[in-house]
Amino acid sequence: MAENLAIRLRKDRKQASNLSLYAGAASTSEYSSIKISRNIEATQNTKELQDLAISLFHEKY
């Protein structure tokens, strides 16, 4: 997902300055959904976006 985002950003010559992550859980799951958002230094770099997404996931989960 981060790679697709980075490709779209580069194509449109834009950068992301906020990263939001939502992971939904099945209604039958014992786990709850997570939602987190952070302002970030503007980027369109795939590796940076991947690392930030993983960091947000680990922060919340």
PDB file of N, H, CA, C and O in Angstrom:
ATOM      1  N   MET A   1       0.824  -1.193   0.000  1.00  0.00           N
ATOM      2  CA  MET A   1       0.000   0.000   0.000  1.00  0.00           C
ATOM      3  C   MET A   1       0.866   1.254   0.000  1.00  0.00           C
ATOM      4  O   MET A   1       0.573   2.215  -0.711  1.00  0.00           O
ATOM      5  N   ALA A   2       1.923   1.244   0.792  1.00  0.00           N
ATOM      6  H   ALA A   2       2.161   0.463   1.369  1.00  0.00           H
ATOM      7  CA  ALA A   2       2.811   2.408   0.839  1.00  0.00           C
ATOM      8  C   ALA A   2       3.475   2.639  -0.514  1.00  0.00           C
ATOM      9  O   ALA A   2       3.671   3.781  -0.928  1.00  0.00           O
ATOM     10  N   GLU A   3       3.817   1.562  -1.194  1.00  0.00           N
ATOM     11  H   GLU A   3       3.658   0.633  -0.858  1.00  0.00           H
ATOM     12  CA  GLU A   3       4.435   1.694  -2.510  1.00  0.00           C
ATOM     13  C   GLU A   3       3.458   2.320  -3.509  1.00  0.00           C
ATOM     14  O   GLU A   3       3.840   3.204  -4.275  1.00  0.00           O
ATOM     15  N   ASN A   4       2.214   1.872  -3.504  1.00  0.00           N
ATOM     16  H   ASN A   4       1.904   1.154  -2.881  1.00  0.00           H
ATOM     17  CA  ASN A   4       1.210   2.453  -4.397  1.00  0.00           C
ATOM     18  C   ASN A   4       0.987   3.933  -4.088  1.00  0.00           C
ATOM     19  O   ASN A   4       0.845   4.746  -5.001  1.00  0.00           O
ATOM     20  N   LEU A   5       0.958   4.275  -2.816  1.00  0.00           N
ATOM     21  H   LEU A   5       1.073   3.614  -2.074  1.00  0.00           H
ATOM     22  CA  LEU A   5       0.816   5.668  -2.415  1.00  0.00           C
ATOM     23  C   LEU A   5       1.986   6.492  -2.941  1.00  0.00           C
ATOM     24  O   LEU A   5       1.782   7.557  -3.523  1.00  0.00           O
ATOM     25  N   ALA A   6       3.203   6.009  -2.741  1.00  0.00           N
ATOM     26  H   ALA A   6       3.368   5.144  -2.268  1.00  0.00           H
ATOM     27  CA  ALA A   6       4.392   6.734  -3.186  1.00  0.00           C
ATOM     28  C   ALA A   6       4.397   6.923  -4.703  1.00  0.00           C
ATOM     29  O   ALA A   6       4.775   7.987  -5.194  1.00  0.00           O
ATOM     30  N   ILE A   7       3.987   5.911  -5.436  1.00  0.00           N
ATOM     31  H   ILE A   7       3.680   5.047  -5.037  1.00  0.00           H
ATOM     32  CA  ILE A   7       3.918   6.017  -6.899  1.00  0.00           C
ATOM     33  C   ILE A   7       2.930   7.100  -7.314  1.00  0.00           C
ATOM     34  O   ILE A   7       3.227   7.914  -8.188  1.00  0.00           O
ATOM     35  N   ARG A   8       1.756   7.109  -6.689  1.00  0.00           N
ATOM     36  H   ARG A   8       1.514   6.448  -5.979  1.00  0.00           H
ATOM     37  CA  ARG A   8       0.757   8.135  -7.020  1.00  0.00           C
ATOM     38  C   ARG A   8       1.261   9.531  -6.663  1.00  0.00           C
ATOM     39  O   ARG A   8       1.037  10.482  -7.412  1.00  0.00           O
ATOM     40  N   LEU A   9       1.934   9.658  -5.530  1.00  0.00           N
ATOM     41  H   LEU A   9       2.116   8.886  -4.922  1.00  0.00           H
ATOM     42  CA  LEU A   9       2.477  10.958  -5.130  1.00  0.00           C
ATOM     43  C   LEU A   9       3.505  11.458  -6.133  1.00  0.00           C
ATOM     44  O   LEU A   9       3.469  12.619  -6.542  1.00  0.00           O
ATOM     45  N   ARG A  10       4.422  10.582  -6.527  1.00  0.00           N
ATOM     46  H   ARG A  10       4.451   9.639  -6.195  1.00  0.00           H
ATOM     47  CA  ARG A  10       5.449  10.981  -7.491  1.00  0.00           C
ATOM     48  C   ARG A  10       4.830  11.341  -8.847  1.00  0.00           C
ATOM     49  O   ARG A  10       5.245  12.307  -9.488  1.00  0.00           O
ATOM     50  N   LYS A  11       3.849  10.569  -9.273  1.00  0.00           N
ATOM     51  H   LYS A  11       3.511   9.784  -8.753  1.00  0.00           H
ATOM     52  CA  LYS A  11       3.178  10.827 -10.547  1.00  0.00           C
ATOM     53  C   LYS A  11       2.532  12.215 -10.556  1.00  0.00           C
ATOM     54  O   LYS A  11       2.587  12.923 -11.561  1.00  0.00           O
ATOM     55  N   ASP A  12       1.926  12.594  -9.441  1.00  0.00           N
ATOM     56  H   ASP A  12       1.881  12.018  -8.624  1.00  0.00           H
ATOM     57  CA  ASP A  12       1.245  13.887  -9.331  1.00  0.00           C
ATOM     58  C   ASP A  12       2.163  15.003  -8.831  1.00  0.00           C
ATOM     59  O   ASP A  12       1.728  16.140  -8.644  1.00  0.00           O
ATOM     60  N   ARG A  13       3.444  14.666  -8.616  1.00  0.00           N
ATOM     61  H   ARG A  13       3.797  13.743  -8.768  1.00  0.00           H
ATOM     62  CA  ARG A  13       4.435  15.627  -8.101  1.00  0.00           C
ATOM     63  C   ARG A  13       3.981  16.264  -6.799  1.00  0.00           C
ATOM     64  O   ARG A  13       4.033  17.481  -6.622  1.00  0.00           O
ATOM     65  N   LYS A  14       3.532  15.399  -5.889  1.00  0.00           N
ATOM     66  H   LYS A  14       3.490  14.410  -6.033  1.00  0.00           H
ATOM     67  CA  LYS A  14       3.071  15.831  -4.564  1.00  0.00           C
ATOM     68  C   LYS A  14       3.827  15.057  -3.500  1.00  0.00           C
ATOM     69  O   LYS A  14       4.546  14.103  -3.796  1.00  0.00           O
ATOM     70  N   GLN A  15       3.652  15.487  -2.246  1.00  0.00           N
ATOM     71  H   GLN A  15       3.068  16.262  -2.006  1.00  0.00           H
ATOM     72  CA  GLN A  15       4.257  14.800  -1.114  1.00  0.00           C
ATOM     73  C   GLN A  15       3.218  14.652  -0.013  1.00  0.00           C
ATOM     74  O   GLN A  15       2.310  15.474   0.118  1.00  0.00           O
ATOM     75  N   ALA A  16       3.361  13.611   0.764  1.00  0.00           N
ATOM     76  H   ALA A  16       4.099  12.943   0.657  1.00  0.00           H
ATOM     77  CA  ALA A  16       2.462  13.384   1.899  1.00  0.00           C
ATOM     78  C   ALA A  16       3.031  14.081   3.123  1.00  0.00           C
ATOM     79  O   ALA A  16       4.228  13.994   3.396  1.00  0.00           O
ATOM     80  N   SER A  17       2.168  14.773   3.860  1.00  0.00           N
ATOM     81  H   SER A  17       1.195  14.844   3.638  1.00  0.00           H
ATOM     82  CA  SER A  17       2.597  15.402   5.109  1.00  0.00           C
ATOM     83  C   SER A  17       1.816  14.854   6.305  1.00  0.00           C
ATOM     84  O   SER A  17       2.004  15.292   7.440  1.00  0.00           O
ATOM     85  N   ASN A  18       0.940  13.893   6.032  1.00  0.00           N
ATOM     86  H   ASN A  18       0.787  13.536   5.110  1.00  0.00           H
ATOM     87  CA  ASN A  18       0.186  13.218   7.081  1.00  0.00           C
ATOM     88  C   ASN A  18       0.010  11.773   6.651  1.00  0.00           C
ATOM     89  O   ASN A  18      -0.266  11.492   5.484  1.00  0.00           O
ATOM     90  N   LEU A  19       0.170  10.863   7.594  1.00  0.00           N
ATOM     91  H   LEU A  19       0.394  11.091   8.542  1.00  0.00           H
ATOM     92  CA  LEU A  19      -0.020   9.445   7.294  1.00  0.00           C
ATOM     93  C   LEU A  19      -1.042   8.881   8.264  1.00  0.00           C
ATOM     94  O   LEU A  19      -0.880   8.982   9.480  1.00  0.00           O
ATOM     95  N   SER A  20      -2.091   8.291   7.722  1.00  0.00           N
ATOM     96  H   SER A  20      -2.222   8.210   6.734  1.00  0.00           H
ATOM     97  CA  SER A  20      -3.141   7.676   8.527  1.00  0.00           C
ATOM     98  C   SER A  20      -3.177   6.189   8.222  1.00  0.00           C
ATOM     99  O   SER A  20      -2.991   5.763   7.083  1.00  0.00           O
ATOM    100  N   LEU A  21      -3.419   5.416   9.262  1.00  0.00           N
ATOM    101  H   LEU A  21      -3.570   5.763  10.188  1.00  0.00           H
ATOM    102  CA  LEU A  21      -3.464   3.968   9.117  1.00  0.00           C
ATOM    103  C   LEU A  21      -4.728   3.460   9.798  1.00  0.00           C
ATOM    104  O   LEU A  21      -5.012   3.805  10.945  1.00  0.00           O
ATOM    105  N   TYR A  22      -5.479   2.639   9.080  1.00  0.00           N
ATOM    106  H   TYR A  22      -5.249   2.359   8.148  1.00  0.00           H
ATOM    107  CA  TYR A  22      -6.657   2.003   9.645  1.00  0.00           C
ATOM    108  C   TYR A  22      -6.588   0.516   9.328  1.00  0.00           C
ATOM    109  O   TYR A  22      -6.406   0.133   8.172  1.00  0.00           O
ATOM    110  N   ALA A  23      -6.730  -0.305  10.328  1.00  0.00           N
ATOM    111  H   ALA A  23      -6.879   0.006  11.267  1.00  0.00           H
ATOM    112  CA  ALA A  23      -6.772  -1.756  10.142  1.00  0.00           C
ATOM    113  C   ALA A  23      -8.031  -2.257  10.841  1.00  0.00           C
ATOM    114  O   ALA A  23      -8.145  -2.198  12.065  1.00  0.00           O
ATOM    115  N   GLY A  24      -8.961  -2.743  10.051  1.00  0.00           N
ATOM    116  H   GLY A  24      -8.869  -2.791   9.057  1.00  0.00           H
ATOM    117  CA  GLY A  24     -10.216  -3.230  10.603  1.00  0.00           C
ATOM    118  C   GLY A  24     -10.116  -4.698  10.979  1.00  0.00           C
ATOM    119  O   GLY A  24      -9.383  -5.465  10.355  1.00  0.00           O
ATOM    120  N   ALA A  25     -10.849  -5.071  11.987  1.00  0.00           N
ATOM    121  H   ALA A  25     -11.445  -4.448  12.494  1.00  0.00           H
ATOM    122  CA  ALA A  25     -10.897  -6.460  12.430  1.00  0.00           C
ATOM    123  C   ALA A  25     -12.276  -7.031  12.127  1.00  0.00           C
ATOM    124  O   ALA A  25     -13.276  -6.313  12.141  1.00  0.00           O
ATOM    125  N   ALA A  26     -12.315  -8.314  11.856  1.00  0.00           N
ATOM    126  H   ALA A  26     -11.503  -8.898  11.844  1.00  0.00           H
ATOM    127  CA  ALA A  26     -13.592  -8.982  11.596  1.00  0.00           C
ATOM    128  C   ALA A  26     -14.473  -8.886  12.837  1.00  0.00           C
ATOM    129  O   ALA A  26     -13.979  -8.870  13.965  1.00  0.00           O
ATOM    130  N   SER A  27     -15.763  -8.824  12.617  1.00  0.00           N
ATOM    131  H   SER A  27     -16.164  -8.837  11.701  1.00  0.00           H
ATOM    132  CA  SER A  27     -16.686  -8.689  13.750  1.00  0.00           C
ATOM    133  C   SER A  27     -16.611  -9.887  14.688  1.00  0.00           C
ATOM    134  O   SER A  27     -16.974  -9.773  15.859  1.00  0.00           O
ATOM    135  N   THR A  28     -16.149 -11.025  14.198  1.00  0.00           N
ATOM    136  H   THR A  28     -15.855 -11.117  13.247  1.00  0.00           H
ATOM    137  CA  THR A  28     -16.030 -12.211  15.038  1.00  0.00           C
ATOM    138  C   THR A  28     -14.661 -12.316  15.704  1.00  0.00           C
ATOM    139  O   THR A  28     -14.404 -13.253  16.459  1.00  0.00           O
ATOM    140  N   SER A  29     -13.794 -11.362  15.426  1.00  0.00           N
ATOM    141  H   SER A  29     -14.004 -10.600  14.813  1.00  0.00           H
ATOM    142  CA  SER A  29     -12.434 -11.396  15.962  1.00  0.00           C
ATOM    143  C   SER A  29     -12.393 -10.913  17.404  1.00  0.00           C
ATOM    144  O   SER A  29     -13.200 -10.078  17.813  1.00  0.00           O
ATOM    145  N   GLU A  30     -11.451 -11.444  18.166  1.00  0.00           N
ATOM    146  H   GLU A  30     -10.795 -12.122  17.834  1.00  0.00           H
ATOM    147  CA  GLU A  30     -11.252 -10.984  19.538  1.00  0.00           C
ATOM    148  C   GLU A  30     -10.478  -9.668  19.572  1.00  0.00           C
ATOM    149  O   GLU A  30     -10.382  -9.031  20.621  1.00  0.00           O
ATOM    150  N   TYR A  31      -9.921  -9.256  18.420  1.00  0.00           N
ATOM    151  H   TYR A  31      -9.999  -9.773  17.568  1.00  0.00           H
ATOM    152  CA  TYR A  31      -9.140  -8.025  18.323  1.00  0.00           C
ATOM    153  C   TYR A  31     -10.029  -6.884  17.864  1.00  0.00           C
ATOM    154  O   TYR A  31     -11.021  -7.094  17.167  1.00  0.00           O
ATOM    155  N   SER A  32      -9.662  -5.672  18.263  1.00  0.00           N
ATOM    156  H   SER A  32      -8.855  -5.501  18.829  1.00  0.00           H
ATOM    157  CA  SER A  32     -10.423  -4.515  17.822  1.00  0.00           C
ATOM    158  C   SER A  32      -9.686  -3.825  16.671  1.00  0.00           C
ATOM    159  O   SER A  32      -8.495  -4.050  16.458  1.00  0.00           O
ATOM    160  N   SER A  33     -10.408  -2.990  15.942  1.00  0.00           N
ATOM    161  H   SER A  33     -11.376  -2.807  16.115  1.00  0.00           H
ATOM    162  CA  SER A  33      -9.813  -2.232  14.851  1.00  0.00           C
ATOM    163  C   SER A  33      -8.861  -1.182  15.432  1.00  0.00           C
ATOM    164  O   SER A  33      -9.004  -0.757  16.578  1.00  0.00           O
ATOM    165  N   ILE A  34      -7.892  -0.779  14.614  1.00  0.00           N
ATOM    166  H   ILE A  34      -7.776  -1.125  13.683  1.00  0.00           H
ATOM    167  CA  ILE A  34      -6.991   0.286  15.041  1.00  0.00           C
ATOM    168  C   ILE A  34      -7.043   1.417  14.024  1.00  0.00           C
ATOM    169  O   ILE A  34      -7.196   1.198  12.822  1.00  0.00           O
ATOM    170  N   LYS A  35      -6.911   2.633  14.543  1.00  0.00           N
ATOM    171  H   LYS A  35      -6.787   2.812  15.519  1.00  0.00           H
ATOM    172  CA  LYS A  35      -6.881   3.815  13.689  1.00  0.00           C
ATOM    173  C   LYS A  35      -5.891   4.784  14.313  1.00  0.00           C
ATOM    174  O   LYS A  35      -5.975   5.086  15.503  1.00  0.00           O
ATOM    175  N   ILE A  36      -4.941   5.279  13.495  1.00  0.00           N
ATOM    176  H   ILE A  36      -4.873   5.034  12.528  1.00  0.00           H
ATOM    177  CA  ILE A  36      -3.932   6.194  13.997  1.00  0.00           C
ATOM    178  C   ILE A  36      -3.495   7.110  12.855  1.00  0.00           C
ATOM    179  O   ILE A  36      -3.473   6.705  11.693  1.00  0.00           O
ATOM    180  N   SER A  37      -3.154   8.330  13.197  1.00  0.00           N
ATOM    181  H   SER A  37      -3.172   8.660  14.141  1.00  0.00           H
ATOM    182  CA  SER A  37      -2.749   9.318  12.201  1.00  0.00           C
ATOM    183  C   SER A  37      -1.642  10.180  12.795  1.00  0.00           C
ATOM    184  O   SER A  37      -1.667  10.504  13.982  1.00  0.00           O
ATOM    185  N   ARG A  38      -0.679  10.545  11.969  1.00  0.00           N
ATOM    186  H   ARG A  38      -0.659  10.281  11.004  1.00  0.00           H
ATOM    187  CA  ARG A  38       0.430  11.387  12.417  1.00  0.00           C
ATOM    188  C   ARG A  38       0.817  12.376  11.323  1.00  0.00           C
ATOM    189  O   ARG A  38       0.791  12.045  10.138  1.00  0.00           O
ATOM    190  N   ASN A  39       1.175  13.584  11.727  1.00  0.00           N
ATOM    191  H   ASN A  39       1.196  13.853  12.689  1.00  0.00           H
ATOM    192  CA  ASN A  39       1.812  14.522  10.811  1.00  0.00           C
ATOM    193  C   ASN A  39       3.245  14.056  10.627  1.00  0.00           C
ATOM    194  O   ASN A  39       3.901  13.656  11.590  1.00  0.00           O
ATOM    195  N   ILE A  40       3.731  14.106   9.399  1.00  0.00           N
ATOM    196  H   ILE A  40       3.199  14.431   8.618  1.00  0.00           H
ATOM    197  CA  ILE A  40       5.074  13.636   9.090  1.00  0.00           C
ATOM    198  C   ILE A  40       5.796  14.695   8.268  1.00  0.00           C
ATOM    199  O   ILE A  40       5.179  15.612   7.725  1.00  0.00           O
ATOM    200  N   GLU A  41       7.105  14.551   8.189  1.00  0.00           N
ATOM    201  H   GLU A  41       7.606  13.806   8.631  1.00  0.00           H
ATOM    202  CA  GLU A  41       7.862  15.407   7.289  1.00  0.00           C
ATOM    203  C   GLU A  41       7.472  15.029   5.864  1.00  0.00           C
ATOM    204  O   GLU A  41       7.458  13.850   5.508  1.00  0.00           O
ATOM    205  N   ALA A  42       7.158  16.028   5.058  1.00  0.00           N
ATOM    206  H   ALA A  42       7.170  16.986   5.347  1.00  0.00           H
ATOM    207  CA  ALA A  42       6.664  15.776   3.697  1.00  0.00           C
ATOM    208  C   ALA A  42       7.607  14.856   2.925  1.00  0.00           C
ATOM    209  O   ALA A  42       8.816  15.082   2.881  1.00  0.00           O
ATOM    210  N   THR A  43       7.033  13.813   2.314  1.00  0.00           N
ATOM    211  H   THR A  43       6.051  13.629   2.349  1.00  0.00           H
ATOM    212  CA  THR A  43       7.827  12.846   1.567  1.00  0.00           C
ATOM    213  C   THR A  43       6.992  12.170   0.492  1.00  0.00           C
ATOM    214  O   THR A  43       5.762  12.174   0.537  1.00  0.00           O
ATOM    215  N   GLN A  44       7.681  11.599  -0.462  1.00  0.00           N
ATOM    216  H   GLN A  44       8.680  11.595  -0.499  1.00  0.00           H
ATOM    217  CA  GLN A  44       7.077  10.728  -1.469  1.00  0.00           C
ATOM    218  C   GLN A  44       7.933   9.472  -1.615  1.00  0.00           C
ATOM    219  O   GLN A  44       7.783   8.710  -2.570  1.00  0.00           O
ATOM    220  N   ASN A  45       8.833   9.270  -0.654  1.00  0.00           N
ATOM    221  H   ASN A  45       8.955   9.889   0.122  1.00  0.00           H
ATOM    222  CA  ASN A  45       9.775   8.160  -0.673  1.00  0.00           C
ATOM    223  C   ASN A  45       9.101   6.876  -0.163  1.00  0.00           C
ATOM    224  O   ASN A  45       8.558   6.844   0.942  1.00  0.00           O
ATOM    225  N   THR A  46       9.147   5.836  -0.977  1.00  0.00           N
ATOM    226  H   THR A  46       9.588   5.862  -1.874  1.00  0.00           H
ATOM    227  CA  THR A  46       8.487   4.571  -0.635  1.00  0.00           C
ATOM    228  C   THR A  46       8.995   4.003   0.688  1.00  0.00           C
ATOM    229  O   THR A  46       8.192   3.644   1.549  1.00  0.00           O
ATOM    230  N   LYS A  47      10.293   3.916   0.863  1.00  0.00           N
ATOM    231  H   LYS A  47      10.946   4.208   0.163  1.00  0.00           H
ATOM    232  CA  LYS A  47      10.872   3.316   2.085  1.00  0.00           C
ATOM    233  C   LYS A  47      10.465   4.103   3.325  1.00  0.00           C
ATOM    234  O   LYS A  47      10.135   3.508   4.351  1.00  0.00           O
ATOM    235  N   GLU A  48      10.484   5.431   3.247  1.00  0.00           N
ATOM    236  H   GLU A  48      10.753   5.914   2.414  1.00  0.00           H
ATOM    237  CA  GLU A  48      10.078   6.247   4.390  1.00  0.00           C
ATOM    238  C   GLU A  48       8.611   6.009   4.741  1.00  0.00           C
ATOM    239  O   GLU A  48       8.264   5.867   5.913  1.00  0.00           O
ATOM    240  N   LEU A  49       7.759   5.965   3.729  1.00  0.00           N
ATOM    241  H   LEU A  49       8.041   6.081   2.777  1.00  0.00           H
ATOM    242  CA  LEU A  49       6.333   5.739   3.981  1.00  0.00           C
ATOM    243  C   LEU A  49       6.084   4.349   4.555  1.00  0.00           C
ATOM    244  O   LEU A  49       5.248   4.188   5.444  1.00  0.00           O
ATOM    245  N   GLN A  50       6.805   3.338   4.053  1.00  0.00           N
ATOM    246  H   GLN A  50       7.484   3.469   3.331  1.00  0.00           H
ATOM    247  CA  GLN A  50       6.676   1.981   4.594  1.00  0.00           C
ATOM    248  C   GLN A  50       7.100   1.947   6.056  1.00  0.00           C
ATOM    249  O   GLN A  50       6.391   1.402   6.902  1.00  0.00           O
ATOM    250  N   ASP A  51       8.257   2.529   6.350  1.00  0.00           N
ATOM    251  H   ASP A  51       8.833   2.972   5.662  1.00  0.00           H
ATOM    252  CA  ASP A  51       8.758   2.533   7.729  1.00  0.00           C
ATOM    253  C   ASP A  51       7.810   3.269   8.671  1.00  0.00           C
ATOM    254  O   ASP A  51       7.571   2.824   9.794  1.00  0.00           O
ATOM    255  N   LEU A  52       7.274   4.392   8.210  1.00  0.00           N
ATOM    256  H   LEU A  52       7.468   4.753   7.298  1.00  0.00           H
ATOM    257  CA  LEU A  52       6.326   5.146   9.035  1.00  0.00           C
ATOM    258  C   LEU A  52       5.043   4.354   9.287  1.00  0.00           C
ATOM    259  O   LEU A  52       4.521   4.353  10.402  1.00  0.00           O
ATOM    260  N   ALA A  53       4.537   3.685   8.257  1.00  0.00           N
ATOM    261  H   ALA A  53       4.961   3.685   7.351  1.00  0.00           H
ATOM    262  CA  ALA A  53       3.319   2.888   8.417  1.00  0.00           C
ATOM    263  C   ALA A  53       3.538   1.746   9.407  1.00  0.00           C
ATOM    264  O   ALA A  53       2.683   1.480  10.252  1.00  0.00           O
ATOM    265  N   ILE A  54       4.665   1.082   9.304  1.00  0.00           N
ATOM    266  H   ILE A  54       5.360   1.298   8.618  1.00  0.00           H
ATOM    267  CA  ILE A  54       4.989  -0.009  10.234  1.00  0.00           C
ATOM    268  C   ILE A  54       5.134   0.526  11.649  1.00  0.00           C
ATOM    269  O   ILE A  54       4.668  -0.091  12.606  1.00  0.00           O
ATOM    270  N   SER A  55       5.781   1.676  11.776  1.00  0.00           N
ATOM    271  H   SER A  55       6.160   2.177  10.999  1.00  0.00           H
ATOM    272  CA  SER A  55       5.954   2.292  13.089  1.00  0.00           C
ATOM    273  C   SER A  55       4.619   2.657  13.709  1.00  0.00           C
ATOM    274  O   SER A  55       4.407   2.435  14.901  1.00  0.00           O
ATOM    275  N   LEU A  56       3.720   3.214  12.915  1.00  0.00           N
ATOM    276  H   LEU A  56       3.892   3.395  11.947  1.00  0.00           H
ATOM    277  CA  LEU A  56       2.387   3.557  13.429  1.00  0.00           C
ATOM    278  C   LEU A  56       1.634   2.303  13.856  1.00  0.00           C
ATOM    279  O   LEU A  56       0.978   2.301  14.898  1.00  0.00           O
ATOM    280  N   PHE A  57       1.721   1.250  13.071  1.00  0.00           N
ATOM    281  H   PHE A  57       2.254   1.252  12.226  1.00  0.00           H
ATOM    282  CA  PHE A  57       1.055   0.011  13.410  1.00  0.00           C
ATOM    283  C   PHE A  57       1.570  -0.533  14.749  1.00  0.00           C
ATOM    284  O   PHE A  57       0.779  -0.920  15.609  1.00  0.00           O
ATOM    285  N   HIS A  58       2.881  -0.559  14.921  1.00  0.00           N
ATOM    286  H   HIS A  58       3.524  -0.244  14.223  1.00  0.00           H
ATOM    287  CA  HIS A  58       3.459  -1.086  16.162  1.00  0.00           C
ATOM    288  C   HIS A  58       3.144  -0.186  17.358  1.00  0.00           C
ATOM    289  O   HIS A  58       3.015  -0.664  18.485  1.00  0.00           O
ATOM    290  N   GLU A  59       3.024   1.102  17.107  1.00  0.00           N
ATOM    291  H   GLU A  59       3.129   1.491  16.192  1.00  0.00           H
ATOM    292  CA  GLU A  59       2.674   2.039  18.182  1.00  0.00           C
ATOM    293  C   GLU A  59       1.272   1.767  18.711  1.00  0.00           C
ATOM    294  O   GLU A  59       1.021   1.869  19.911  1.00  0.00           O
ATOM    295  N   LYS A  60       0.378   1.427  17.823  1.00  0.00           N
ATOM    296  H   LYS A  60       0.582   1.344  16.847  1.00  0.00           H
ATOM    297  CA  LYS A  60      -1.023   1.247  18.207  1.00  0.00           C
ATOM    298  C   LYS A  60      -1.370  -0.192  18.571  1.00  0.00           C
ATOM    299  O   LYS A  60      -2.234  -0.411  19.420  1.00  0.00           O
ATOM    300  N   TYR A  61      -0.725  -1.175  17.955  1.00  0.00           N
ATOM    301  H   TYR A  61      -0.023  -0.997  17.265  1.00  0.00           H
ATOM    302  CA  TYR A  61      -1.091  -2.576  18.145  1.00  0.00           C
ATOM    303  C   TYR A  61      -0.170  -3.256  19.120  1.00  0.00           C
ATOM    304  O   TYR A  61      -0.335  -4.444  19.399  1.00  0.00           O
TER     305      TYR A  61
END
